[in-house]
Amino acid sequence: MANEPARRKPKLHRGKVLRTERLTPHMIRVVLGGEELAGFGAGEFTDHYVKLLFPQPGVTYPEPFDMELVRAEMPREQWPSTRTYTVRSWDADAAELAIDFVHHGDKGLAGPWAARVQPGEEIYFNGPGGGYAPSADAGWHLLVGDESALPAIAAALERLPAGAPARVFIEVIGPEEEQPLAAPDGAAVVWLHRGGGQVGDLLVEAVQKLDFPGEDVHAFVHGEANFVKTLRRHLRVERGLPMERLSISGYWRKGRDEDGWQSSKREWNRQVEAEEADALA
Ligand SMILES: Cc1cc2nc3c(=O)[nH]c(=O)nc-3n(C[C@H](O)[C@H](O)[C@H](O)COP(=O)(O)OP(=O)(O)OC[C@H]3O[C@@H](n4cnc5c(N)ncnc54)[C@H](O)[C@@H]3O)c2cc1C
């Protein structure tokens, strides 16, 4: 969708797993470090993200690893698979990068990797990209997401101006998935428990029913693509929010792995924008 995280020239890094921590039953923190991370650098945005590179099984890559060379000389099916993850925190002094992974089951690459990876293992990644941080002069803030956007929402809460009114809706499976958040005074955080329901249904309902507490909202809405699409239409068409005040995109799509979602995203976004333009005409 428009207002995707801004694109930058990808910079390749190699991180060593320093430790892992199960924050909740379905959320695993992996902390990366190592000498090569010293030049990583992140901080401008609260939705900084990296693209982790997962090698294809049985494929040998050039040493030292060089993604440009891989792209130029190897068939596409041998290129590593990429998975996009938020920089939950970057400690420049310690050169430690924390990433929080939803462990959504046995399917996929990144979730299962986070569940099994051991200290000492290494992973290549590109980044950081990013495009949103809570605006200091907004009238109020709206933060909405499922657990895949929880790391970015947690980072945004840490950066909200003190006393800034904020309405925050986070949907997780149940109470065991809630995390302590450093929310400033003025931020009302509501945890929604979907249980066996459809991801995002509760978020849509909550935002549709919300009495906006003022003018000039700056909004961050991310997570599963279908509910994000519904909320985008609501915020743009029914609430009249301009795109400049809205960071909104599908972070993943039910039934598609990241490769499938990324390859269909352009067409998905084109349709969303066309329907929205019709509704606004
Ligand atoms: C900018 C950006 C930042 C992101 N930040 C984070 C982050 O910090 N933490 C995080 O956990 N995710 C984050 N995501 C989402 C993450 O990239 C996707 O969830 C990704 O598909 C996970 O890869 P995988 O290898 O585990 O599963 P895949 O191989 O991509 O998918 C396997 C199956 O699992 C399903 N699936 C994928 N993600 C989920 C999920 N969250 N819940 C339930 N089912 C799922 C797919 O639909 C598919 O059916 C971010 C995405 C973007 C674009």
The ligand as an ORCA input file, in Angstrom:
! r2SCAN-3c Opt
* xyz 0 1
  C       7.964     -4.307      7.756
  C       7.589     -5.645      8.431
  C       7.930     -5.859      9.757
  C       7.589     -7.070     10.381
  N       7.954     -7.268     11.691
  C       7.682     -8.448     12.299
  C       8.119     -8.707     13.641
  O       8.802     -7.895     14.258
  N       7.794     -9.898     14.204
  C       7.060    -10.843     13.521
  O       6.816    -11.914     14.081
  N       6.643    -10.637     12.250
  C       6.951     -9.465     11.632
  N       6.561     -9.254     10.330
  C       5.755    -10.296      9.660
  C       6.630    -11.447      9.130
  O       7.528    -10.964      8.138
  C       5.705    -12.507      8.497
  O       4.827    -12.985      9.472
  C       6.462    -13.643      7.833
  O       5.589    -14.248      6.908
  C       6.947    -14.706      8.816
  O       7.758    -15.626      8.144
  P       7.770    -17.195      8.444
  O       8.925    -17.766      7.703
  O       7.677    -17.430      9.929
  O       6.417    -17.721      7.808
  P       6.092    -17.844      6.231
  O       6.926    -18.922      5.606
  O       6.166    -16.499      5.600
  O       4.572    -18.319      6.251
  C       4.176    -19.667      6.572
  C       2.690    -19.682      6.929
  O       2.490    -18.990      8.173
  C       1.545    -17.934      8.028
  N       1.985    -16.798      8.876
  C       2.997    -15.922      8.632
  N       3.108    -15.023      9.637
  C       2.145    -15.339     10.534
  C       1.739    -14.774     11.777
  N       2.354    -13.694     12.326
  N       0.694    -15.370     12.436
  C       0.051    -16.448     11.913
  N       0.392    -17.030     10.734
  C       1.427    -16.472     10.045
  C       1.556    -17.605      6.526
  O       0.330    -17.004      6.113
  C       1.809    -18.955      5.900
  O       0.606    -19.674      5.787
  C       6.886     -8.073      9.667
  C       6.569     -7.852      8.313
  C       6.912     -6.646      7.698
  C       6.570     -6.431      6.239
*
